[in-house]
Amino acid sequence: MKPWVGQALAPYVLISPFMVLFLVFGLFPIGFSFFLMFHMWDPVQGLGTMKFVGLDNLLFALEEPLVWTSLGNTLWLALAAGLPQHLVAIPLAFLINERLGRWRNAAMGAYFLPYITSTVAIAMMFSSMLSTDYGIINAALDGLARWPLLQGLLPSEHIDWMGSPETIKPVIAFVVFWRYLGFNVILYVAAMQSIPRELYEAARMDGARHWQQFFFITLPQLKPMMFFGVTLTVIGGLQLFEEPFILTGGKGGAEYAAMTTAMYMYRTAFEFNDFGLASAISWLLFVVIMVLTLATNWLFKSKQG
């Protein structure tokens, strides 16, 4: 082999491990999922039992009430857990960046800790705290109910936080908010540290107060990071699976009040062994994510324009 031939092939040899892994674990599952959408298949019986059904899986998914229930739950949780993350993270990041000084890194580490903590550990902690009979939340409400000023305002009986369809969704939304708040705080603190300090110095010389600096300097400079953070929140919120799955034992809670689309897709595939329908649901979810991501992109571009 001539030397120049070896030099020409060297880049392809070096990137071949990544390409092989990407084809096997990235591109092939996507293509196979799209192929399965048009087939009925029970994997237990082997590939030979795969049957072409056309658009039947997609039409069934569009007519299945549980699909729409799960999609509604997903949108509710994504909005209830995602929007407060940024409304709280931005002013909190400003406070950490401007006021804490040498304690800044310690504060960011404390807020980031829930994000890197195991989801199972978080679910066990909140399940214990929200226990109907022995949870610390109901015990605290019992203590507060004895105060004269609060008598009659708090429930007299223990609340079944995880068993009631009225409370399970707010509980899961709070858990998701608590876990991912620190991630957004880190993003916004990093973005604030890249803002030129000369802008704040000039504003202070002109007599601008801290709230004026926040609204007229910090927020406009944060728009690119806000777009990035909100986009991640939209995509992650619509794919929500771990927290509701573990907290509800994989069943979606009472009256399927916490059943997300990702959970329903998982149950369809691995409990009901209907991989064709599960693939159809996954592609419907993909379309919803794509539409809302494009809407987010348009919203931020229109504001910037």
C-alpha positions as YAML, in Angstrom:
chain: A
units: angstrom
residues:
- id: 1
  name: MET
  ca: [0.00, 0.00, 0.00]
- id: 2
  name: LYS
  ca: [1.37, 3.37, -0.97]
- id: 3
  name: PRO
  ca: [1.96, 5.84, 1.92]
- id: 4
  name: TRP
  ca: [-0.52, 8.37, 0.54]
- id: 5
  name: VAL
  ca: [-3.26, 5.73, 0.50]
- id: 6
  name: GLY
  ca: [-2.71, 4.98, 4.20]
- id: 7
  name: GLN
  ca: [-2.82, 8.68, 5.01]
- id: 8
  name: ALA
  ca: [-6.09, 9.06, 3.11]
- id: 9
  name: LEU
  ca: [-7.70, 6.16, 4.98]
- id: 10
  name: ALA
  ca: [-6.40, 7.12, 8.43]
- id: 11
  name: PRO
  ca: [-9.19, 9.64, 9.27]
- id: 12
  name: TYR
  ca: [-11.89, 7.09, 8.37]
- id: 13
  name: VAL
  ca: [-10.23, 4.41, 10.47]
- id: 14
  name: LEU
  ca: [-10.05, 6.78, 13.44]
- id: 15
  name: ILE
  ca: [-13.73, 7.74, 13.29]
- id: 16
  name: SER
  ca: [-14.93, 4.21, 12.47]
- id: 17
  name: PRO
  ca: [-15.56, 3.21, 16.14]
- id: 18
  name: PHE
  ca: [-17.90, 6.15, 16.62]
- id: 19
  name: MET
  ca: [-19.65, 5.52, 13.29]
- id: 20
  name: VAL
  ca: [-20.19, 1.83, 14.10]
- id: 21
  name: LEU
  ca: [-21.60, 2.64, 17.54]
- id: 22
  name: PHE
  ca: [-23.80, 5.38, 16.09]
- id: 23
  name: LEU
  ca: [-25.16, 3.11, 13.37]
- id: 24
  name: VAL
  ca: [-25.86, 0.23, 15.78]
- id: 25
  name: PHE
  ca: [-27.19, 2.13, 18.79]
- id: 26
  name: GLY
  ca: [-28.41, 5.36, 17.18]
- id: 27
  name: LEU
  ca: [-29.52, 5.15, 13.58]
- id: 28
  name: PHE
  ca: [-30.68, 1.52, 13.51]
- id: 29
  name: PRO
  ca: [-33.12, 1.85, 16.49]
- id: 30
  name: ILE
  ca: [-34.65, 4.96, 14.92]
- id: 31
  name: GLY
  ca: [-35.10, 3.26, 11.55]
- id: 32
  name: PHE
  ca: [-36.38, 0.04, 13.10]
- id: 33
  name: SER
  ca: [-38.88, 1.99, 15.23]
- id: 34
  name: PHE
  ca: [-40.20, 3.72, 12.10]
- id: 35
  name: PHE
  ca: [-40.45, 0.30, 10.39]
- id: 36
  name: LEU
  ca: [-42.29, -1.18, 13.38]
- id: 37
  name: MET
  ca: [-44.89, 1.58, 13.28]
- id: 38
  name: PHE
  ca: [-46.43, -0.10, 10.24]
- id: 39
  name: HIS
  ca: [-46.36, -3.63, 11.68]
- id: 40
  name: MET
  ca: [-47.94, -5.69, 14.43]
- id: 41
  name: TRP
  ca: [-45.28, -7.63, 16.30]
- id: 42
  name: ASP
  ca: [-44.97, -9.59, 19.51]
- id: 43
  name: PRO
  ca: [-41.20, -9.94, 20.10]
- id: 44
  name: VAL
  ca: [-41.70, -13.07, 22.22]
- id: 45
  name: GLN
  ca: [-42.83, -14.97, 19.11]
- id: 46
  name: GLY
  ca: [-39.89, -13.88, 16.94]
- id: 47
  name: LEU
  ca: [-39.44, -11.81, 13.79]
- id: 48
  name: GLY
  ca: [-41.36, -14.33, 11.70]
- id: 49
  name: THR
  ca: [-44.66, -13.28, 13.29]
- id: 50
  name: MET
  ca: [-44.31, -9.64, 12.20]
- id: 51
  name: LYS
  ca: [-47.38, -8.60, 10.21]
- id: 52
  name: PHE
  ca: [-47.77, -5.49, 8.06]
- id: 53
  name: VAL
  ca: [-50.80, -3.43, 9.13]
- id: 54
  name: GLY
  ca: [-50.17, -0.13, 7.37]
- id: 55
  name: LEU
  ca: [-51.47, 2.86, 9.28]
- id: 56
  name: ASP
  ca: [-53.61, 0.83, 11.70]
- id: 57
  name: ASN
  ca: [-51.25, 1.40, 14.64]
- id: 58
  name: LEU
  ca: [-51.18, 5.14, 14.03]
- id: 59
  name: LEU
  ca: [-54.95, 5.38, 13.65]
- id: 60
  name: PHE
  ca: [-55.51, 3.28, 16.78]
- id: 61
  name: ALA
  ca: [-53.13, 5.53, 18.74]
- id: 62
  name: LEU
  ca: [-55.04, 8.61, 17.59]
- id: 63
  name: GLU
  ca: [-58.34, 7.06, 18.70]
- id: 64
  name: GLU
  ca: [-57.11, 5.60, 22.01]
- id: 65
  name: PRO
  ca: [-58.35, 7.75, 24.95]
- id: 66
  name: LEU
  ca: [-55.39, 6.79, 27.14]
- id: 67
  name: VAL
  ca: [-52.98, 8.22, 24.57]
- id: 68
  name: TRP
  ca: [-54.68, 11.61, 24.81]
- id: 69
  name: THR
  ca: [-54.93, 11.34, 28.59]
- id: 70
  name: SER
  ca: [-51.21, 10.63, 28.82]
- id: 71
  name: LEU
  ca: [-50.41, 13.46, 26.41]
- id: 72
  name: GLY
  ca: [-52.51, 15.86, 28.46]
- id: 73
  name: ASN
  ca: [-50.73, 14.76, 31.64]
- id: 74
  name: THR
  ca: [-47.37, 15.21, 29.93]
- id: 75
  name: LEU
  ca: [-48.18, 18.73, 28.77]
- id: 76
  name: TRP
  ca: [-49.54, 19.64, 32.23]
- id: 77
  name: LEU
  ca: [-46.44, 18.35, 34.00]
- id: 78
  name: ALA
  ca: [-44.09, 19.93, 31.45]
- id: 79
  name: LEU
  ca: [-45.72, 23.33, 31.94]
- id: 80
  name: ALA
  ca: [-46.22, 23.12, 35.72]
- id: 81
  name: ALA
  ca: [-42.67, 21.89, 36.36]
- id: 82
  name: GLY
  ca: [-40.83, 23.64, 33.53]
- id: 83
  name: LEU
  ca: [-42.06, 27.24, 33.59]
- id: 84
  name: PRO
  ca: [-41.38, 27.84, 37.33]
- id: 85
  name: GLN
  ca: [-37.84, 26.47, 36.88]
- id: 86
  name: HIS
  ca: [-36.85, 29.47, 34.76]
- id: 87
  name: LEU
  ca: [-38.96, 32.02, 36.65]
- id: 88
  name: VAL
  ca: [-37.10, 31.04, 39.84]
- id: 89
  name: ALA
  ca: [-33.70, 30.15, 38.36]
- id: 90
  name: ILE
  ca: [-33.04, 33.51, 36.68]
- id: 91
  name: PRO
  ca: [-33.47, 35.80, 39.74]
- id: 92
  name: LEU
  ca: [-31.82, 33.16, 41.95]
- id: 93
  name: ALA
  ca: [-28.82, 33.01, 39.61]
- id: 94
  name: PHE
  ca: [-28.63, 36.82, 39.66]
- id: 95
  name: LEU
  ca: [-28.63, 36.80, 43.47]
- id: 96
  name: ILE
  ca: [-25.94, 34.10, 43.61]
- id: 97
  name: ASN
  ca: [-23.78, 35.84, 41.03]
- id: 98
  name: GLU
  ca: [-24.04, 39.33, 42.49]
- id: 99
  name: ARG
  ca: [-24.34, 38.82, 46.23]
- id: 100
  name: LEU
  ca: [-22.66, 35.64, 47.43]
- id: 101
  name: GLY
  ca: [-19.09, 36.40, 46.44]
- id: 102
  name: ARG
  ca: [-16.75, 33.62, 47.53]
- id: 103
  name: TRP
  ca: [-19.74, 31.46, 48.57]
- id: 104
  name: ARG
  ca: [-21.00, 31.41, 44.98]
- id: 105
  name: ASN
  ca: [-19.52, 28.02, 44.08]
- id: 106
  name: ALA
  ca: [-20.80, 26.42, 47.28]
- id: 107
  name: ALA
  ca: [-24.33, 27.69, 46.60]
- id: 108
  name: MET
  ca: [-24.25, 26.46, 43.00]
- id: 109
  name: GLY
  ca: [-23.01, 23.06, 44.16]
- id: 110
  name: ALA
  ca: [-25.86, 22.81, 46.68]
- id: 111
  name: TYR
  ca: [-28.49, 23.65, 44.07]
- id: 112
  name: PHE
  ca: [-26.89, 21.30, 41.52]
- id: 113
  name: LEU
  ca: [-26.79, 18.33, 43.91]
- id: 114
  name: PRO
  ca: [-30.39, 17.13, 43.25]
- id: 115
  name: TYR
  ca: [-29.67, 17.00, 39.52]
- id: 116
  name: ILE
  ca: [-26.85, 14.48, 39.92]
- id: 117
  name: THR
  ca: [-28.62, 12.47, 42.62]
- id: 118
  name: SER
  ca: [-30.12, 9.12, 41.66]
- id: 119
  name: THR
  ca: [-33.77, 9.33, 40.63]
- id: 120
  name: VAL
  ca: [-34.53, 6.24, 42.70]
- id: 121
  name: ALA
  ca: [-33.05, 7.87, 45.82]
- id: 122
  name: ILE
  ca: [-35.06, 11.03, 45.21]
- id: 123
  name: ALA
  ca: [-38.27, 9.02, 44.69]
- id: 124
  name: MET
  ca: [-37.69, 7.05, 47.89]
- id: 125
  name: MET
  ca: [-37.06, 10.25, 49.84]
- id: 126
  name: PHE
  ca: [-40.23, 11.96, 48.61]
- id: 127
  name: SER
  ca: [-42.29, 8.79, 48.99]
- id: 128
  name: SER
  ca: [-41.25, 8.66, 52.64]
- id: 129
  name: MET
  ca: [-41.92, 12.35, 53.19]
- id: 130
  name: LEU
  ca: [-45.35, 12.13, 51.53]
- id: 131
  name: SER
  ca: [-46.49, 8.96, 53.26]
- id: 132
  name: THR
  ca: [-50.12, 9.22, 54.31]
- id: 133
  name: ASP
  ca: [-49.68, 7.94, 57.86]
- id: 134
  name: TYR
  ca: [-46.01, 8.47, 58.70]
- id: 135
  name: GLY
  ca: [-44.83, 11.19, 56.32]
- id: 136
  name: ILE
  ca: [-43.18, 14.34, 57.61]
- id: 137
  name: ILE
  ca: [-45.43, 16.54, 55.41]
- id: 138
  name: ASN
  ca: [-48.67, 15.33, 57.00]
- id: 139
  name: ALA
  ca: [-47.03, 15.49, 60.44]
- id: 140
  name: ALA
  ca: [-46.09, 19.12, 59.81]
- id: 141
  name: LEU
  ca: [-49.65, 19.91, 58.69]
- id: 142
  name: ASP
  ca: [-50.96, 18.31, 61.89]
- id: 143
  name: GLY
  ca: [-48.70, 20.58, 63.92]
- id: 144
  name: LEU
  ca: [-49.73, 23.68, 62.02]
- id: 145
  name: ALA
  ca: [-53.43, 22.77, 62.34]
- id: 146
  name: ARG
  ca: [-53.14, 23.15, 66.11]
- id: 147
  name: TRP
  ca: [-52.27, 26.84, 65.82]
- id: 148
  name: PRO
  ca: [-55.29, 28.99, 66.67]
- id: 149
  name: LEU
  ca: [-54.84, 31.19, 63.60]
- id: 150
  name: LEU
  ca: [-54.84, 28.19, 61.25]
- id: 151
  name: GLN
  ca: [-57.66, 26.16, 62.78]
- id: 152
  name: GLY
  ca: [-60.24, 25.32, 60.15]
- id: 153
  name: LEU
  ca: [-57.95, 26.34, 57.27]
- id: 154
  name: LEU
  ca: [-55.98, 23.09, 57.05]
- id: 155
  name: PRO
  ca: [-57.41, 19.61, 56.42]
- id: 156
  name: SER
  ca: [-58.29, 17.66, 59.54]
- id: 157
  name: GLU
  ca: [-57.36, 14.30, 58.00]
- id: 158
  name: HIS
  ca: [-54.10, 13.14, 56.49]
- id: 159
  name: ILE
  ca: [-53.77, 13.80, 52.76]
- id: 160
  name: ASP
  ca: [-53.13, 10.83, 50.51]
- id: 161
  name: TRP
  ca: [-50.59, 12.68, 48.36]
- id: 162
  name: MET
  ca: [-49.68, 9.77, 46.07]
- id: 163
  name: GLY
  ca: [-53.09, 8.10, 45.95]
- id: 164
  name: SER
  ca: [-55.31, 11.02, 45.01]
- id: 165
  name: PRO
  ca: [-55.60, 12.15, 41.37]
- id: 166
  name: GLU
  ca: [-55.95, 15.76, 42.58]
- id: 167
  name: THR
  ca: [-52.59, 15.82, 44.38]
- id: 168
  name: ILE
  ca: [-50.35, 13.38, 42.56]
- id: 169
  name: LYS
  ca: [-49.66, 15.63, 39.55]
- id: 170
  name: PRO
  ca: [-48.69, 18.70, 41.63]
- id: 171
  name: VAL
  ca: [-46.44, 16.44, 43.75]
- id: 172
  name: ILE
  ca: [-44.62, 15.07, 40.72]
- id: 173
  name: ALA
  ca: [-44.36, 18.56, 39.20]
- id: 174
  name: PHE
  ca: [-42.73, 19.80, 42.41]
- id: 175
  name: VAL
  ca: [-40.26, 16.90, 42.45]
- id: 176
  name: VAL
  ca: [-39.26, 17.60, 38.84]
- id: 177
  name: PHE
  ca: [-38.99, 21.33, 39.57]
- id: 178
  name: TRP
  ca: [-36.85, 20.70, 42.65]
- id: 179
  name: ARG
  ca: [-34.55, 18.31, 40.82]
- id: 180
  name: TYR
  ca: [-33.86, 20.38, 37.70]
- id: 181
  name: LEU
  ca: [-33.86, 23.89, 39.19]
- id: 182
  name: GLY
  ca: [-30.14, 23.68, 39.99]
- id: 183
  name: PHE
  ca: [-29.26, 22.75, 36.41]
- id: 184
  name: ASN
  ca: [-30.88, 25.94, 35.13]
- id: 185
  name: VAL
  ca: [-29.28, 27.99, 37.88]
- id: 186
  name: ILE
  ca: [-25.86, 26.79, 36.71]
- id: 187
  name: LEU
  ca: [-26.70, 27.71, 33.12]
- id: 188
  name: TYR
  ca: [-27.81, 31.23, 34.02]
- id: 189
  name: VAL
  ca: [-24.91, 31.91, 36.40]
- id: 190
  name: ALA
  ca: [-22.48, 30.87, 33.65]
- id: 191
  name: ALA
  ca: [-24.25, 33.18, 31.20]
- id: 192
  name: MET
  ca: [-24.22, 36.09, 33.68]
- id: 193
  name: GLN
  ca: [-20.51, 35.73, 34.26]
- id: 194
  name: SER
  ca: [-19.95, 36.26, 30.53]
- id: 195
  name: ILE
  ca: [-21.76, 39.63, 30.56]
- id: 196
  name: PRO
  ca: [-19.21, 42.48, 30.40]
- id: 197
  name: ARG
  ca: [-18.86, 44.13, 33.82]
- id: 198
  name: GLU
  ca: [-18.47, 47.50, 32.11]
- id: 199
  name: LEU
  ca: [-22.21, 47.51, 31.41]
- id: 200
  name: TYR
  ca: [-23.03, 47.28, 35.12]
- id: 201
  name: GLU
  ca: [-20.38, 49.86, 36.03]
- id: 202
  name: ALA
  ca: [-21.78, 52.32, 33.49]
- id: 203
  name: ALA
  ca: [-25.31, 51.68, 34.76]
- id: 204
  name: ARG
  ca: [-24.25, 52.30, 38.38]
- id: 205
  name: MET
  ca: [-22.56, 55.54, 37.36]
- id: 206
  name: ASP
  ca: [-25.86, 56.61, 35.79]
- id: 207
  name: GLY
  ca: [-27.67, 55.82, 39.04]
- id: 208
  name: ALA
  ca: [-29.33, 52.55, 38.03]
- id: 209
  name: ARG
  ca: [-30.55, 50.43, 40.93]
- id: 210
  name: HIS
  ca: [-30.06, 46.66, 41.18]
- id: 211
  name: TRP
  ca: [-33.53, 45.86, 39.86]
- id: 212
  name: GLN
  ca: [-32.96, 48.20, 36.91]
- id: 213
  name: GLN
  ca: [-29.66, 46.50, 36.13]
- id: 214
  name: PHE
  ca: [-31.42, 43.15, 36.27]
- id: 215
  name: PHE
  ca: [-34.27, 44.09, 33.91]
- id: 216
  name: PHE
  ca: [-32.36, 46.30, 31.45]
- id: 217
  name: ILE
  ca: [-28.95, 44.60, 31.32]
- id: 218
  name: THR
  ca: [-29.10, 41.06, 32.65]
- id: 219
  name: LEU
  ca: [-32.33, 39.85, 31.07]
- id: 220
  name: PRO
  ca: [-31.59, 41.11, 27.52]
- id: 221
  name: GLN
  ca: [-28.11, 39.56, 27.67]
- id: 222
  name: LEU
  ca: [-29.57, 36.24, 28.86]
- id: 223
  name: LYS
  ca: [-31.86, 35.68, 25.86]
- id: 224
  name: PRO
  ca: [-29.57, 33.19, 24.06]
- id: 225
  name: MET
  ca: [-29.18, 31.13, 27.25]
- id: 226
  name: MET
  ca: [-32.89, 31.42, 27.97]
- id: 227
  name: PHE
  ca: [-33.64, 30.01, 24.53]
- id: 228
  name: PHE
  ca: [-31.23, 27.13, 25.15]
- id: 229
  name: GLY
  ca: [-32.58, 26.41, 28.63]
- id: 230
  name: VAL
  ca: [-36.25, 26.62, 27.69]
- id: 231
  name: THR
  ca: [-35.68, 24.36, 24.68]
- id: 232
  name: LEU
  ca: [-34.04, 21.74, 26.89]
- id: 233
  name: THR
  ca: [-36.91, 22.05, 29.36]
- id: 234
  name: VAL
  ca: [-39.54, 21.59, 26.64]
- id: 235
  name: ILE
  ca: [-37.83, 18.52, 25.21]
- id: 236
  name: GLY
  ca: [-37.10, 17.01, 28.63]
- id: 237
  name: GLY
  ca: [-40.57, 17.77, 29.98]
- id: 238
  name: LEU
  ca: [-42.30, 16.06, 27.07]
- id: 239
  name: GLN
  ca: [-40.09, 12.99, 27.55]
- id: 240
  name: LEU
  ca: [-40.75, 12.85, 31.31]
- id: 241
  name: PHE
  ca: [-40.54, 9.26, 32.51]
- id: 242
  name: GLU
  ca: [-38.35, 8.48, 35.52]
- id: 243
  name: GLU
  ca: [-39.94, 10.54, 38.28]
- id: 244
  name: PRO
  ca: [-43.61, 9.64, 37.61]
- id: 245
  name: PHE
  ca: [-42.71, 6.03, 36.79]
- id: 246
  name: ILE
  ca: [-40.89, 5.42, 40.09]
- id: 247
  name: LEU
  ca: [-43.23, 7.47, 42.29]
- id: 248
  name: THR
  ca: [-46.32, 5.70, 40.93]
- id: 249
  name: GLY
  ca: [-44.81, 2.24, 40.66]
- id: 250
  name: GLY
  ca: [-45.07, 2.35, 36.87]
- id: 251
  name: LYS
  ca: [-48.89, 2.41, 36.92]
- id: 252
  name: GLY
  ca: [-49.53, 6.12, 36.41]
- id: 253
  name: GLY
  ca: [-51.26, 6.76, 39.71]
- id: 254
  name: ALA
  ca: [-54.96, 6.91, 40.54]
- id: 255
  name: GLU
  ca: [-57.14, 7.26, 37.45]
- id: 256
  name: TYR
  ca: [-53.94, 7.50, 35.38]
- id: 257
  name: ALA
  ca: [-53.54, 11.06, 36.61]
- id: 258
  name: ALA
  ca: [-49.73, 10.89, 36.36]
- id: 259
  name: MET
  ca: [-49.44, 8.64, 33.30]
- id: 260
  name: THR
  ca: [-47.11, 10.39, 30.86]
- id: 261
  name: THR
  ca: [-46.83, 9.53, 27.18]
- id: 262
  name: ALA
  ca: [-43.39, 7.98, 27.69]
- id: 263
  name: MET
  ca: [-44.79, 5.79, 30.47]
- id: 264
  name: TYR
  ca: [-47.75, 4.66, 28.36]
- id: 265
  name: MET
  ca: [-45.40, 3.90, 25.48]
- id: 266
  name: TYR
  ca: [-43.21, 1.81, 27.82]
- id: 267
  name: ARG
  ca: [-46.18, -0.14, 29.17]
- id: 268
  name: THR
  ca: [-47.54, -0.75, 25.66]
- id: 269
  name: ALA
  ca: [-44.21, -2.22, 24.57]
- id: 270
  name: PHE
  ca: [-42.97, -4.13, 27.60]
- id: 271
  name: GLU
  ca: [-46.18, -5.03, 29.45]
- id: 272
  name: PHE
  ca: [-48.62, -5.53, 26.56]
- id: 273
  name: ASN
  ca: [-45.93, -6.68, 24.06]
- id: 274
  name: ASP
  ca: [-47.31, -4.44, 21.31]
- id: 275
  name: PHE
  ca: [-44.16, -2.88, 19.89]
- id: 276
  name: GLY
  ca: [-45.92, -1.65, 16.74]
- id: 277
  name: LEU
  ca: [-48.36, 0.50, 18.69]
- id: 278
  name: ALA
  ca: [-45.59, 1.67, 21.02]
- id: 279
  name: SER
  ca: [-43.55, 2.78, 17.99]
- id: 280
  name: ALA
  ca: [-46.54, 4.68, 16.63]
- id: 281
  name: ILE
  ca: [-46.96, 6.46, 19.97]
- id: 282
  name: SER
  ca: [-43.25, 7.32, 20.03]
- id: 283
  name: TRP
  ca: [-43.47, 8.96, 16.61]
- id: 284
  name: LEU
  ca: [-46.57, 10.90, 17.64]
- id: 285
  name: LEU
  ca: [-44.62, 12.14, 20.64]
- id: 286
  name: PHE
  ca: [-41.75, 13.06, 18.33]
- id: 287
  name: VAL
  ca: [-44.11, 15.19, 16.24]
- id: 288
  name: VAL
  ca: [-45.42, 16.97, 19.36]
- id: 289
  name: ILE
  ca: [-41.87, 17.65, 20.58]
- id: 290
  name: MET
  ca: [-40.83, 18.94, 17.16]
- id: 291
  name: VAL
  ca: [-43.84, 21.27, 16.89]
- id: 292
  name: LEU
  ca: [-43.39, 22.73, 20.38]
- id: 293
  name: THR
  ca: [-39.63, 23.10, 19.87]
- id: 294
  name: LEU
  ca: [-40.23, 24.99, 16.62]
- id: 295
  name: ALA
  ca: [-42.83, 27.12, 18.43]
- id: 296
  name: THR
  ca: [-40.26, 27.93, 21.13]
- id: 297
  name: ASN
  ca: [-37.74, 28.85, 18.46]
- id: 298
  name: TRP
  ca: [-40.25, 31.12, 16.73]
- id: 299
  name: LEU
  ca: [-41.27, 32.74, 20.02]
- id: 300
  name: PHE
  ca: [-37.71, 33.68, 20.97]
- id: 301
  name: LYS
  ca: [-36.85, 34.86, 17.47]
- id: 302
  name: SER
  ca: [-39.94, 37.04, 17.33]
- id: 303
  name: LYS
  ca: [-39.05, 38.59, 20.68]
- id: 304
  name: GLN
  ca: [-35.50, 39.22, 19.58]
- id: 305
  name: GLY
  ca: [-36.75, 40.68, 16.35]
...
